[in-house]
Amino acid sequence: MRALVTGGAGFLGSHLVDRLVGAGHDITILDNFRRGRHAFLPAQGVRVSEGDIRDYDAVAAVCAGVDTVFHLAAQSNVLGAMQDIDYSFTTNVVGTFNVLKAATEAGCAKVIFSSSREVYGEQSVLPVPESASLTAKNPYGASKLAGEAYCRAWASFGSFECAVLRFGNLYGPRDTGRVIPLWIERALRGEPLQVFGGDQVLDFVPVSMAVDALLAAATRPLDGPVNVGTGLATPILALAERIRELTSRRSEIQLLPARGAEVVRFVADTRRMREALGIVPPADPLEALPQLCAAFAA
Ligand SMILES: NC(=O)c1ccc[n+]([C@@H]2O[C@H](COP(=O)([O-])OP(=O)(O)OC[C@H]3O[C@@H](n4cnc5c(N)ncnc54)[C@H](O)[C@@H]3O)[C@@H](O)[C@H]2O)c1
């Protein structure tokens, strides 16, 4: 593969780059390092282009000669998107448009788009299949939905295949600012674990499984978007308790009012993922948590 990974210095992107480089593929990343870090990247074996997907020329320059584009660069979370709604629109919508246009002009064969469970909004029935209504309830979900729509439109008249993966809540090393790393850090300092609401039921996914899904999507033809989740519900209070157990229980759980913007109930229907991508999720969605807590503690 000659692949471009946009957002390749970020959390998910850098794990994908590790696997691609390890398998001997020819890899370029494009990242503006807003959240990405040079330290997350392998010391060699990857071309690093510091640039912004909102700049068409920067995207076109790195698409030349590429066959596969993993498009991960984004304003990647709900609260960040609420704080800077213009950035989330221009990066997630205009940036995605630029990636699709540049991929077409460069003659790329495949684009893999990293979408989110947030496109579904709040669903009353769990697990959520890909055919559920798309009722995004915040600007982040709306921007991912727009990105998906452009992917679908482009794939129908463009020259490349487009795969859309809708990720659940990913976790693992190098993540920052999301519930699992925030709580581990607080727990290790003996500070309270702040729970906003407390009714949340989420589908947590080890980052290694998300990388498996991206790699499978690159080589398999997909008929429509695919959820990437474990299909197992983790109540947020159970997550807090698990982190307390793994960090010697010094922290209390502090219940605070719900924040409103984020989808609070999601479990993926994983049938399509199992069939189309051949991914079998772990029996325990939090199986990677002990190792992660140990890494934070070290
Ligand atoms: N982590 C999750 O739980 C999760 C869940 C669903 C979907 N996703 C999606 O997966 C992808 C990767 O997420 P992540 O968790 O690794 O996020 P991340 O924020 O760690 O990585 C995103 C990367 O994109 C880069 N970036 C941001 N704006 C850019 C721009 N305008 N131009 C160039 N680079 C830019 C950042 O510097 C960062 O390195 C994103 O598209 C995100 O929306 C993530």
The ligand as a Tripos MOL2 file, in Angstrom:
@<TRIPOS>MOLECULE
LIG
   44    48     1     0     0
SMALL
NO_CHARGES

@<TRIPOS>ATOM
      1 N1        -11.3400    8.5420   19.6440 N.am      1 LIG1
      2 C1        -12.6130    8.2210   19.5400 C.2       1 LIG1
      3 O1        -13.2540    7.7510   20.4990 O.2       1 LIG1
      4 C2        -13.3360    8.4070   18.2260 C.ar      1 LIG1
      5 C3        -14.6480    7.9840   18.1370 C.ar      1 LIG1
      6 C4        -15.3300    8.1600   16.9340 C.ar      1 LIG1
      7 C5        -14.6860    8.7150   15.8450 C.ar      1 LIG1
      8 N2        -13.4050    9.1270   15.9740 N.ar      1 LIG1
      9 C6        -12.7610    9.7510   14.8020 C.3       1 LIG1
     10 O2        -11.5390    9.0820   14.5330 O.3       1 LIG1
     11 C7        -10.5690   10.0270   14.0460 C.3       1 LIG1
     12 C8         -9.3390    9.9890   14.9040 C.3       1 LIG1
     13 O3         -9.7100   10.3580   16.2350 O.3       1 LIG1
     14 P1         -8.6400   10.4930   17.3890 P.3       1 LIG1
     15 O4         -9.2910   10.0490   18.6150 O.co2     1 LIG1
     16 O5         -7.3460    9.8940   16.9680 O.co2     1 LIG1
     17 O6         -8.5040   12.0900   17.4460 O.3       1 LIG1
     18 P2         -7.2010   12.9790   17.6470 P.3       1 LIG1
     19 O7         -7.6970   14.3390   17.9490 O.co2     1 LIG1
     20 O8         -6.2420   12.3490   18.5640 O.co2     1 LIG1
     21 O9         -6.5670   12.9310   16.1930 O.3       1 LIG1
     22 C9         -6.9670   13.7980   15.1560 C.3       1 LIG1
     23 C10        -5.7130   14.3050   14.4740 C.3       1 LIG1
     24 O10        -6.1170   15.2150   13.4380 O.3       1 LIG1
     25 C11        -5.2560   16.3460   13.4990 C.3       1 LIG1
     26 N3         -6.0030   17.4820   12.9530 N.ar      1 LIG1
     27 C12        -7.0430   18.1460   13.5260 C.ar      1 LIG1
     28 N4         -7.4520   19.1260   12.7220 N.ar      1 LIG1
     29 C13        -6.6830   19.0690   11.6020 C.ar      1 LIG1
     30 C14        -6.6260   19.8400   10.4040 C.ar      1 LIG1
     31 N5         -7.4670   20.8740   10.1880 N.pl3     1 LIG1
     32 N6         -5.6970   19.5250    9.4770 N.ar      1 LIG1
     33 C15        -4.8110   18.5110    9.6920 C.ar      1 LIG1
     34 N7         -4.8190   17.7610   10.8090 N.ar      1 LIG1
     35 C16        -5.7490   18.0310   11.7490 C.ar      1 LIG1
     36 C17        -4.9120   16.5190   14.9770 C.3       1 LIG1
     37 O11        -3.7300   17.2530   15.1970 O.3       1 LIG1
     38 C18        -4.7910   15.0710   15.4210 C.3       1 LIG1
     39 O12        -3.4850   14.5990   15.2640 O.3       1 LIG1
     40 C19       -11.2800   11.3870   14.0290 C.3       1 LIG1
     41 O13       -11.7970   11.6020   12.7500 O.3       1 LIG1
     42 C20       -12.4040   11.2030   15.0290 C.3       1 LIG1
     43 O14       -13.4770   12.0760   14.7680 O.3       1 LIG1
     44 C21       -12.7060    8.9870   17.1270 C.ar      1 LIG1
@<TRIPOS>BOND
     1     1     2 1
     2     2     3 2
     3     2     4 1
     4     4     5 ar
     5     4    44 ar
     6     5     6 ar
     7     6     7 ar
     8     7     8 ar
     9     8     9 1
    10     8    44 ar
    11     9    10 1
    12     9    42 1
    13    10    11 1
    14    11    12 1
    15    11    40 1
    16    12    13 1
    17    13    14 1
    18    14    15 2
    19    14    16 1
    20    14    17 1
    21    17    18 1
    22    18    19 2
    23    18    20 1
    24    18    21 1
    25    21    22 1
    26    22    23 1
    27    23    24 1
    28    23    38 1
    29    24    25 1
    30    25    26 1
    31    25    36 1
    32    26    27 ar
    33    26    35 ar
    34    27    28 ar
    35    28    29 ar
    36    29    30 ar
    37    29    35 ar
    38    30    31 1
    39    30    32 ar
    40    32    33 ar
    41    33    34 ar
    42    34    35 ar
    43    36    37 1
    44    36    38 1
    45    38    39 1
    46    40    41 1
    47    40    42 1
    48    42    43 1
@<TRIPOS>SUBSTRUCTURE
     1 LIG1         1 GROUP 0 **** ****
